[in-house]
Amino acid sequence: MNIVVCVKYVPDATADRQFESDNTVDRVGVDGLLSELDEYAVEQALQIKEKAGDDTEVTALCIGPEKAVDAVRKALQMGADKGIHVIDDAIAGSDAIATSLVLAKAIEKVGPADLIMCGMASTDAGMSVVPAMLAERLGLPQVTFASVVETQGDQVRAKRDGDTATEVIGGTMPLVLSVTDQTGEARYPSF
């Protein structure tokens, strides 16, 4: 099984922020880190790998400035097998539409992915739209806002907590899956 986890490098909320002339956050001059919700996605991917066996591979995929390599490094330190960092000045400060396009093209180039995982939202923008846009661009089904994830073979089953009810939903891989912070604590980096 090939799992691709989309990870985002976000500005550290505790650091001083600088802004560009167009009022976007200066992502090059500010300290950043791996988006917390993406840590949960990496953790879930690693748990799926541990249950599935040795032929499962987890790849962390990130787009962003040079410093964004730190997000990929953290995913690798957590246990991801490979990391891919897309750097292009043309996509600096891109919106969710452009981000989903670049992620989709990178995933297509990497090769077939059985499961594409994301945090439900980034901790900087918090829009929760990139996973759905990514699924649309790749022509794949999506399971979003999963708080519990189970896989068996090519089947994915997830629990999603709503305001008034809990849903159990599922699908057949390949698919896009976004997870919440309710999936369990992310492991500490190993190196």
CYANA upper distance limits for C-alpha pairs under 8 A (distance plus 0.5 A):
  1 MET  CA     55 ASP  CA      6.97
  1 MET  CA     56 THR  CA      4.96
  1 MET  CA     57 GLU  CA      6.86
  1 MET  CA    113 ALA  CA      8.17
  1 MET  CA    114 ASP  CA      6.55
  1 MET  CA    115 LEU  CA      8.44
  2 ASN  CA     56 THR  CA      6.29
  2 ASN  CA     57 GLU  CA      5.59
  2 ASN  CA     58 VAL  CA      6.85
  2 ASN  CA     59 THR  CA      8.31
  2 ASN  CA    112 PRO  CA      7.89
  2 ASN  CA    113 ALA  CA      5.54
  2 ASN  CA    114 ASP  CA      5.80
  2 ASN  CA    115 LEU  CA      7.13
  3 ILE  CA     45 ALA  CA      7.33
  3 ILE  CA     56 THR  CA      7.90
  3 ILE  CA     57 GLU  CA      6.54
  3 ILE  CA     58 VAL  CA      5.32
  3 ILE  CA     59 THR  CA      6.72
  3 ILE  CA    113 ALA  CA      6.36
  3 ILE  CA    114 ASP  CA      6.47
  3 ILE  CA    115 LEU  CA      5.30
  3 ILE  CA    116 ILE  CA      6.33
  3 ILE  CA    117 MET  CA      7.83
  4 VAL  CA     58 VAL  CA      6.36
  4 VAL  CA     59 THR  CA      5.27
  4 VAL  CA     60 ALA  CA      6.42
  4 VAL  CA     61 LEU  CA      7.24
  4 VAL  CA    107 ILE  CA      8.17
  4 VAL  CA    113 ALA  CA      6.95
  4 VAL  CA    115 LEU  CA      6.86
  4 VAL  CA    116 ILE  CA      5.32
  4 VAL  CA    117 MET  CA      6.69
  5 VAL  CA     38 ASP  CA      8.48
  5 VAL  CA     41 ALA  CA      7.22
  5 VAL  CA     42 VAL  CA      6.75
  5 VAL  CA     45 ALA  CA      7.82
  5 VAL  CA     58 VAL  CA      7.67
  5 VAL  CA     59 THR  CA      6.58
  5 VAL  CA     60 ALA  CA      5.36
  5 VAL  CA     61 LEU  CA      6.48
  5 VAL  CA    116 ILE  CA      6.29
  5 VAL  CA    117 MET  CA      5.13
  5 VAL  CA    118 CYS  CA      6.32
  6 CYS  CA     38 ASP  CA      7.82
  6 CYS  CA     60 ALA  CA      6.47
  6 CYS  CA     61 LEU  CA      5.32
  6 CYS  CA     62 CYS  CA      6.46
  6 CYS  CA    103 LEU  CA      8.23
  6 CYS  CA    116 ILE  CA      7.89
  6 CYS  CA    117 MET  CA      6.72
  6 CYS  CA    118 CYS  CA      5.75
  6 CYS  CA    119 GLY  CA      8.39
  7 VAL  CA     34 LEU  CA      7.38
  7 VAL  CA     35 SER  CA      7.57
  7 VAL  CA     38 ASP  CA      5.97
  7 VAL  CA     39 GLU  CA      8.36
  7 VAL  CA     60 ALA  CA      6.94
  7 VAL  CA     61 LEU  CA      6.39
  7 VAL  CA     62 CYS  CA      5.66
  7 VAL  CA     71 ALA  CA      7.24
  7 VAL  CA     72 VAL  CA      7.69
  7 VAL  CA    118 CYS  CA      7.40
  7 VAL  CA    119 GLY  CA      8.30
  8 LYS  CA     34 LEU  CA      6.38
  8 LYS  CA     35 SER  CA      6.14
  8 LYS  CA     38 ASP  CA      7.50
  8 LYS  CA     62 CYS  CA      6.32
  8 LYS  CA     63 ILE  CA      7.61
  8 LYS  CA     64 GLY  CA      8.29
  8 LYS  CA     68 ALA  CA      8.08
  8 LYS  CA     71 ALA  CA      7.09
  8 LYS  CA    122 SER  CA      7.50
  9 TYR  CA     32 GLY  CA      6.73
  9 TYR  CA     33 LEU  CA      5.85
  9 TYR  CA     34 LEU  CA      5.32
  9 TYR  CA     35 SER  CA      6.49
  9 TYR  CA     62 CYS  CA      8.05
  9 TYR  CA     64 GLY  CA      7.57
  9 TYR  CA     68 ALA  CA      5.61
  9 TYR  CA     69 VAL  CA      8.49
  9 TYR  CA     70 ASP  CA      7.95
  9 TYR  CA     71 ALA  CA      5.88
 10 VAL  CA     27 ARG  CA      8.31
 10 VAL  CA     32 GLY  CA      5.75
 10 VAL  CA     33 LEU  CA      6.06
 10 VAL  CA     34 LEU  CA      6.73
 10 VAL  CA     35 SER  CA      6.21
 10 VAL  CA    122 SER  CA      8.14
 10 VAL  CA    123 THR  CA      7.51
 10 VAL  CA    124 ASP  CA      6.53
 11 PRO  CA     15 ALA  CA      8.11
 11 PRO  CA     17 ARG  CA      8.40
 11 PRO  CA     27 ARG  CA      7.16
 11 PRO  CA     30 VAL  CA      6.87
 11 PRO  CA     31 ASP  CA      6.44
 11 PRO  CA     32 GLY  CA      4.63
 11 PRO  CA     33 LEU  CA      6.97
 11 PRO  CA    124 ASP  CA      7.47
 12 ASP  CA     30 VAL  CA      8.13
 12 ASP  CA     31 ASP  CA      6.26
 12 ASP  CA     32 GLY  CA      5.07
 12 ASP  CA     33 LEU  CA      6.57
 15 ALA  CA     30 VAL  CA      7.73
 15 ALA  CA     31 ASP  CA      7.04
 16 ASP  CA     30 VAL  CA      7.72
 17 ARG  CA     25 VAL  CA      7.43
 17 ARG  CA     26 ASP  CA      7.80
 17 ARG  CA     30 VAL  CA      6.72
 18 GLN  CA     25 VAL  CA      6.55
 18 GLN  CA     26 ASP  CA      5.87
 18 GLN  CA     29 GLY  CA      7.65
 18 GLN  CA     30 VAL  CA      7.34
 19 PHE  CA     23 ASN  CA      6.04
 19 PHE  CA     24 THR  CA      6.08
 19 PHE  CA     25 VAL  CA      5.03
 19 PHE  CA     26 ASP  CA      5.51
 20 GLU  CA     24 THR  CA      5.92
 20 GLU  CA     25 VAL  CA      6.61
 20 GLU  CA     26 ASP  CA      6.04
 24 THR  CA     93 GLY  CA      7.63
 26 ASP  CA     30 VAL  CA      6.88
 27 ARG  CA     31 ASP  CA      8.35
 27 ARG  CA     32 GLY  CA      8.30
 27 ARG  CA     65 PRO  CA      7.80
 28 VAL  CA     65 PRO  CA      6.97
 28 VAL  CA     66 GLU  CA      8.26
 28 VAL  CA     67 LYS  CA      7.39
 32 GLY  CA     67 LYS  CA      8.28
 32 GLY  CA     68 ALA  CA      8.21
 33 LEU  CA     68 ALA  CA      8.26
 33 LEU  CA     70 ASP  CA      7.22
 33 LEU  CA     71 ALA  CA      6.45
 34 LEU  CA     38 ASP  CA      7.46
 34 LEU  CA     39 GLU  CA      7.49
 34 LEU  CA     70 ASP  CA      7.76
 34 LEU  CA     71 ALA  CA      4.97
 34 LEU  CA     72 VAL  CA      8.36
 34 LEU  CA     74 LYS  CA      7.59
 35 SER  CA     39 GLU  CA      7.15
 35 SER  CA     71 ALA  CA      8.37
 35 SER  CA    122 SER  CA      6.36
 35 SER  CA    123 THR  CA      6.12
 35 SER  CA    124 ASP  CA      8.33
 36 GLU  CA     40 TYR  CA      7.46
 36 GLU  CA    122 SER  CA      8.13
 36 GLU  CA    123 THR  CA      7.09
 37 LEU  CA     41 ALA  CA      7.23
 37 LEU  CA    118 CYS  CA      8.50
 37 LEU  CA    119 GLY  CA      5.10
 37 LEU  CA    120 MET  CA      7.16
 37 LEU  CA    121 ALA  CA      7.14
 37 LEU  CA    122 SER  CA      6.98
 37 LEU  CA    123 THR  CA      7.45
 37 LEU  CA    179 VAL  CA      8.16
 37 LEU  CA    180 THR  CA      7.15
 37 LEU  CA    181 ASP  CA      6.64
 38 ASP  CA     42 VAL  CA      6.75
 38 ASP  CA    118 CYS  CA      6.47
 38 ASP  CA    119 GLY  CA      4.79
 38 ASP  CA    120 MET  CA      8.35
 38 ASP  CA    122 SER  CA      7.84
 39 GLU  CA     43 GLU  CA      6.64
 39 GLU  CA     75 ALA  CA      7.94
 39 GLU  CA    119 GLY  CA      7.94
 39 GLU  CA    186 ALA  CA      6.53
 40 TYR  CA     44 GLN  CA      6.65
 40 TYR  CA    119 GLY  CA      7.08
 40 TYR  CA    179 VAL  CA      7.47
 40 TYR  CA    180 THR  CA      7.65
 40 TYR  CA    181 ASP  CA      6.73
 40 TYR  CA    183 THR  CA      7.35
 40 TYR  CA    184 GLY  CA      7.71
 40 TYR  CA    185 GLU  CA      7.49
 40 TYR  CA    186 ALA  CA      5.98
 41 ALA  CA     45 ALA  CA      6.66
 41 ALA  CA    117 MET  CA      6.54
 41 ALA  CA    118 CYS  CA      6.01
 41 ALA  CA    119 GLY  CA      5.78
 41 ALA  CA    178 SER  CA      7.75
 41 ALA  CA    179 VAL  CA      6.50
 42 VAL  CA     46 LEU  CA      6.70
 42 VAL  CA     60 ALA  CA      8.31
 42 VAL  CA     75 ALA  CA      7.06
 42 VAL  CA     78 MET  CA      8.25
 42 VAL  CA     80 ALA  CA      8.01
 42 VAL  CA    117 MET  CA      8.37
 42 VAL  CA    186 ALA  CA      8.25
 43 GLU  CA     47 GLN  CA      6.71
 43 GLU  CA     78 MET  CA      8.22
 43 GLU  CA    185 GLU  CA      8.33
 43 GLU  CA    186 ALA  CA      5.73
 43 GLU  CA    187 ARG  CA      7.15
 44 GLN  CA     48 ILE  CA      6.64
 44 GLN  CA    149 VAL  CA      8.09
 44 GLN  CA    183 THR  CA      7.92
 45 ALA  CA     49 LYS  CA      6.67
 45 ALA  CA     58 VAL  CA      7.25
 45 ALA  CA    117 MET  CA      7.88
 46 LEU  CA     50 GLU  CA      6.64
 46 LEU  CA     58 VAL  CA      7.58
 46 LEU  CA     79 GLY  CA      7.40
 46 LEU  CA     80 ALA  CA      7.59
 47 GLN  CA     51 LYS  CA      6.84
 48 ILE  CA     52 ALA  CA      6.50
 48 ILE  CA    150 GLU  CA      8.24
 48 ILE  CA    151 THR  CA      7.45
 49 LYS  CA     53 GLY  CA      6.48
 49 LYS  CA     54 ASP  CA      7.92
 49 LYS  CA     56 THR  CA      5.99
 49 LYS  CA     57 GLU  CA      7.53
 49 LYS  CA     58 VAL  CA      7.93
 50 GLU  CA     54 ASP  CA      8.17
 52 ALA  CA     56 THR  CA      7.14
 52 ALA  CA    153 GLY  CA      8.46
 57 GLU  CA     80 ALA  CA      8.18
 57 GLU  CA     81 ASP  CA      6.61
 57 GLU  CA     82 LYS  CA      8.45
 58 VAL  CA     80 ALA  CA      5.58
 58 VAL  CA     81 ASP  CA      5.81
 58 VAL  CA     82 LYS  CA      7.06
 59 THR  CA     80 ALA  CA      6.39
 59 THR  CA     81 ASP  CA      6.37
 59 THR  CA     82 LYS  CA      5.11
 59 THR  CA     83 GLY  CA      5.92
 59 THR  CA     84 ILE  CA      7.79
 60 ALA  CA     72 VAL  CA      6.58
 60 ALA  CA     75 ALA  CA      6.86
 60 ALA  CA     76 LEU  CA      7.97
 60 ALA  CA     80 ALA  CA      7.03
 60 ALA  CA     82 LYS  CA      6.76
 60 ALA  CA     83 GLY  CA      5.15
 60 ALA  CA     84 ILE  CA      6.64
 61 LEU  CA     72 VAL  CA      7.53
 61 LEU  CA     83 GLY  CA      6.48
 61 LEU  CA     84 ILE  CA      5.31
 61 LEU  CA     85 HIS  CA      6.53
 61 LEU  CA     86 VAL  CA      8.33
 61 LEU  CA    103 LEU  CA      8.33
 62 CYS  CA     68 ALA  CA      7.80
 62 CYS  CA     69 VAL  CA      8.20
 62 CYS  CA     71 ALA  CA      7.89
 62 CYS  CA     72 VAL  CA      7.06
 62 CYS  CA     84 ILE  CA      6.77
 62 CYS  CA     85 HIS  CA      5.39
 62 CYS  CA     86 VAL  CA      6.69
 62 CYS  CA    103 LEU  CA      8.46
 63 ILE  CA     68 ALA  CA      7.81
 63 ILE  CA     85 HIS  CA      6.16
 63 ILE  CA     86 VAL  CA      5.05
 63 ILE  CA     87 ILE  CA      6.59
 63 ILE  CA     99 THR  CA      8.39
 63 ILE  CA    102 VAL  CA      8.36
 63 ILE  CA    103 LEU  CA      7.98
 64 GLY  CA     68 ALA  CA      5.95
 64 GLY  CA     85 HIS  CA      7.94
 64 GLY  CA     86 VAL  CA      6.98
 64 GLY  CA     87 ILE  CA      6.12
 64 GLY  CA     88 ASP  CA      7.93
 64 GLY  CA     91 ILE  CA      8.25
 64 GLY  CA     92 ALA  CA      7.28
 65 PRO  CA     69 VAL  CA      8.37
 65 PRO  CA     87 ILE  CA      6.32
 65 PRO  CA     88 ASP  CA      7.94
 65 PRO  CA     89 ASP  CA      8.10
 65 PRO  CA     92 ALA  CA      7.65
 66 GLU  CA     87 ILE  CA      7.15
 68 ALA  CA     72 VAL  CA      7.64
 68 ALA  CA     85 HIS  CA      8.12
 69 VAL  CA     73 ARG  CA      6.63
 69 VAL  CA     85 HIS  CA      6.81
 70 ASP  CA     74 LYS  CA      6.66
 71 ALA  CA     75 ALA  CA      6.94
 72 VAL  CA     76 LEU  CA      6.75
 72 VAL  CA     83 GLY  CA      6.24
 72 VAL  CA     84 ILE  CA      7.65
 72 VAL  CA     85 HIS  CA      7.50
 73 ARG  CA     77 GLN  CA      6.54
 73 ARG  CA     83 GLY  CA      8.02
 74 LYS  CA     78 MET  CA      6.65
 74 LYS  CA    189 PRO  CA      7.13
 75 ALA  CA     79 GLY  CA      6.98
 75 ALA  CA     80 ALA  CA      6.15
 75 ALA  CA     83 GLY  CA      8.29
 75 ALA  CA    189 PRO  CA      8.39
 76 LEU  CA     80 ALA  CA      4.98
 76 LEU  CA     81 ASP  CA      6.97
 76 LEU  CA     82 LYS  CA      7.29
 76 LEU  CA     83 GLY  CA      7.27
 77 GLN  CA    189 PRO  CA      5.13
 77 GLN  CA    190 SER  CA      5.85
 77 GLN  CA    191 PHE  CA      6.09
 78 MET  CA    187 ARG  CA      6.98
 78 MET  CA    188 TYR  CA      6.79
 78 MET  CA    189 PRO  CA      4.85
 78 MET  CA    190 SER  CA      6.48
 79 GLY  CA    189 PRO  CA      8.10
 79 GLY  CA    190 SER  CA      8.03
 88 ASP  CA     92 ALA  CA      7.52
 91 ILE  CA     98 ALA  CA      8.02
 91 ILE  CA     99 THR  CA      8.41
 94 SER  CA     98 ALA  CA      6.22
 94 SER  CA     99 THR  CA      6.61
 95 ASP  CA     99 THR  CA      6.56
 96 ALA  CA    100 SER  CA      6.49
 96 ALA  CA    129 VAL  CA      7.59
 96 ALA  CA    130 VAL  CA      6.34
 97 ILE  CA    101 LEU  CA      6.90
 97 ILE  CA    130 VAL  CA      8.00
 97 ILE  CA    133 MET  CA      7.73
 98 ALA  CA    102 VAL  CA      6.74
 99 THR  CA    103 LEU  CA      6.61
 99 THR  CA    130 VAL  CA      7.87
100 SER  CA    104 ALA  CA      6.49
100 SER  CA    130 VAL  CA      6.20
100 SER  CA    131 PRO  CA      8.22
100 SER  CA    133 MET  CA      6.43
100 SER  CA    134 LEU  CA      5.56
100 SER  CA    137 ARG  CA      8.04
101 LEU  CA    105 LYS  CA      6.70
101 LEU  CA    134 LEU  CA      7.65
101 LEU  CA    137 ARG  CA      7.49
102 VAL  CA    106 ALA  CA      6.63
103 LEU  CA    107 ILE  CA      6.62
103 LEU  CA    134 LEU  CA      7.76
104 ALA  CA    108 GLU  CA      6.65
104 ALA  CA    134 LEU  CA      6.56
104 ALA  CA    137 ARG  CA      6.95
104 ALA  CA    138 LEU  CA      6.75
105 LYS  CA    109 LYS  CA      6.68
106 ALA  CA    110 VAL  CA      6.67
107 ILE  CA    111 GLY  CA      6.96
107 ILE  CA    112 PRO  CA      7.99
107 ILE  CA    113 ALA  CA      7.77
108 GLU  CA    112 PRO  CA      7.20
113 ALA  CA    174 PRO  CA      7.20
114 ASP  CA    173 MET  CA      6.01
114 ASP  CA    174 PRO  CA      4.77
114 ASP  CA    175 LEU  CA      7.19
115 LEU  CA    173 MET  CA      6.84
115 LEU  CA    174 PRO  CA      5.94
115 LEU  CA    175 LEU  CA      5.89
115 LEU  CA    176 VAL  CA      6.51
115 LEU  CA    177 LEU  CA      7.67
116 ILE  CA    174 PRO  CA      8.31
116 ILE  CA    175 LEU  CA      6.85
116 ILE  CA    176 VAL  CA      5.19
116 ILE  CA    177 LEU  CA      6.62
117 MET  CA    131 PRO  CA      8.46
117 MET  CA    176 VAL  CA      6.37
117 MET  CA    177 LEU  CA      5.33
117 MET  CA    178 SER  CA      6.13
117 MET  CA    179 VAL  CA      8.13
118 CYS  CA    131 PRO  CA      6.91
118 CYS  CA    176 VAL  CA      8.37
118 CYS  CA    177 LEU  CA      6.90
118 CYS  CA    178 SER  CA      5.20
118 CYS  CA    179 VAL  CA      7.04
119 GLY  CA    178 SER  CA      5.75
119 GLY  CA    179 VAL  CA      5.63
119 GLY  CA    180 THR  CA      6.86
120 MET  CA    128 SER  CA      5.96
120 MET  CA    131 PRO  CA      7.81
120 MET  CA    144 THR  CA      7.48
120 MET  CA    145 PHE  CA      6.23
120 MET  CA    178 SER  CA      5.35
120 MET  CA    179 VAL  CA      5.68
120 MET  CA    180 THR  CA      6.05
121 ALA  CA    125 ALA  CA      8.00
121 ALA  CA    126 GLY  CA      5.34
121 ALA  CA    127 MET  CA      6.36
121 ALA  CA    128 SER  CA      4.73
121 ALA  CA    129 VAL  CA      7.87
121 ALA  CA    130 VAL  CA      8.22
122 SER  CA    126 GLY  CA      5.42
122 SER  CA    127 MET  CA      7.72
122 SER  CA    128 SER  CA      7.77
129 VAL  CA    133 MET  CA      6.68
130 VAL  CA    134 LEU  CA      6.36
131 PRO  CA    135 ALA  CA      6.72
131 PRO  CA    142 GLN  CA      8.30
131 PRO  CA    144 THR  CA      8.06
131 PRO  CA    176 VAL  CA      7.24
131 PRO  CA    177 LEU  CA      7.75
131 PRO  CA    178 SER  CA      6.88
132 ALA  CA    136 GLU  CA      6.79
132 ALA  CA    142 GLN  CA      7.18
132 ALA  CA    144 THR  CA      8.22
132 ALA  CA    176 VAL  CA      8.30
133 MET  CA    137 ARG  CA      6.68
134 LEU  CA    138 LEU  CA      6.66
134 LEU  CA    176 VAL  CA      8.10
135 ALA  CA    139 GLY  CA      6.37
135 ALA  CA    140 LEU  CA      5.42
135 ALA  CA    141 PRO  CA      6.67
135 ALA  CA    142 GLN  CA      6.49
135 ALA  CA    175 LEU  CA      7.73
135 ALA  CA    176 VAL  CA      6.21
136 GLU  CA    140 LEU  CA      6.81
136 GLU  CA    141 PRO  CA      8.30
140 LEU  CA    174 PRO  CA      7.23
140 LEU  CA    175 LEU  CA      5.78
140 LEU  CA    176 VAL  CA      7.23
141 PRO  CA    171 GLY  CA      7.90
141 PRO  CA    174 PRO  CA      8.15
141 PRO  CA    175 LEU  CA      5.58
141 PRO  CA    176 VAL  CA      6.89
142 GLN  CA    171 GLY  CA      8.45
142 GLN  CA    175 LEU  CA      6.07
142 GLN  CA    176 VAL  CA      5.16
142 GLN  CA    177 LEU  CA      6.31
143 VAL  CA    158 ALA  CA      8.03
143 VAL  CA    169 ILE  CA      7.83
143 VAL  CA    170 GLY  CA      7.42
143 VAL  CA    171 GLY  CA      8.05
143 VAL  CA    175 LEU  CA      8.02
143 VAL  CA    176 VAL  CA      6.79
143 VAL  CA    177 LEU  CA      5.34
143 VAL  CA    178 SER  CA      7.00
144 THR  CA    160 ARG  CA      8.24
144 THR  CA    176 VAL  CA      8.39
144 THR  CA    177 LEU  CA      6.10
144 THR  CA    178 SER  CA      5.14
144 THR  CA    179 VAL  CA      7.10
145 PHE  CA    160 ARG  CA      6.39
145 PHE  CA    161 ASP  CA      8.33
145 PHE  CA    177 LEU  CA      8.45
145 PHE  CA    178 SER  CA      5.97
145 PHE  CA    179 VAL  CA      5.55
145 PHE  CA    180 THR  CA      6.04
146 ALA  CA    158 ALA  CA      6.10
146 ALA  CA    159 LYS  CA      6.04
146 ALA  CA    160 ARG  CA      5.28
146 ALA  CA    161 ASP  CA      8.16
146 ALA  CA    177 LEU  CA      7.98
146 ALA  CA    178 SER  CA      6.67
146 ALA  CA    179 VAL  CA      5.05
146 ALA  CA    180 THR  CA      6.37
146 ALA  CA    183 THR  CA      8.04
147 SER  CA    158 ALA  CA      7.57
147 SER  CA    159 LYS  CA      6.12
147 SER  CA    160 ARG  CA      6.00
147 SER  CA    161 ASP  CA      7.34
147 SER  CA    179 VAL  CA      6.54
147 SER  CA    180 THR  CA      5.92
147 SER  CA    181 ASP  CA      7.67
147 SER  CA    182 GLN  CA      5.50
147 SER  CA    183 THR  CA      5.30
148 VAL  CA    158 ALA  CA      5.86
148 VAL  CA    159 LYS  CA      5.50
148 VAL  CA    160 ARG  CA      7.73
148 VAL  CA    182 GLN  CA      7.95
148 VAL  CA    183 THR  CA      5.92
149 VAL  CA    156 VAL  CA      7.67
149 VAL  CA    157 ARG  CA      6.45
149 VAL  CA    158 ALA  CA      5.04
149 VAL  CA    159 LYS  CA      7.22
149 VAL  CA    183 THR  CA      8.01
150 GLU  CA    156 VAL  CA      6.37
150 GLU  CA    157 ARG  CA      5.65
150 GLU  CA    158 ALA  CA      6.73
151 THR  CA    155 GLN  CA      6.06
151 THR  CA    156 VAL  CA      5.06
151 THR  CA    157 ARG  CA      6.70
152 GLN  CA    156 VAL  CA      7.20
154 ASP  CA    172 THR  CA      6.14
154 ASP  CA    173 MET  CA      5.68
154 ASP  CA    174 PRO  CA      8.23
155 GLN  CA    170 GLY  CA      7.75
155 GLN  CA    171 GLY  CA      6.42
155 GLN  CA    172 THR  CA      5.19
155 GLN  CA    173 MET  CA      6.70
156 VAL  CA    170 GLY  CA      5.74
156 VAL  CA    171 GLY  CA      5.86
156 VAL  CA    172 THR  CA      6.66
156 VAL  CA    173 MET  CA      7.60
157 ARG  CA    168 VAL  CA      7.56
157 ARG  CA    169 ILE  CA      6.33
157 ARG  CA    170 GLY  CA      4.69
157 ARG  CA    171 GLY  CA      7.21
158 ALA  CA    168 VAL  CA      6.19
158 ALA  CA    169 ILE  CA      5.88
158 ALA  CA    170 GLY  CA      6.35
159 LYS  CA    166 THR  CA      7.34
159 LYS  CA    167 GLU  CA      6.19
159 LYS  CA    168 VAL  CA      5.04
159 LYS  CA    169 ILE  CA      6.86
160 ARG  CA    166 THR  CA      6.18
160 ARG  CA    167 GLU  CA      5.62
160 ARG  CA    168 VAL  CA      6.82
160 ARG  CA    169 ILE  CA      8.03
161 ASP  CA    165 ALA  CA      6.84
161 ASP  CA    166 THR  CA      4.93
161 ASP  CA    167 GLU  CA      6.86
162 GLY  CA    166 THR  CA      6.15
162 GLY  CA    167 GLU  CA      7.99
171 GLY  CA    175 LEU  CA      7.90
179 VAL  CA    183 THR  CA      7.42
181 ASP  CA    185 GLU  CA      8.28
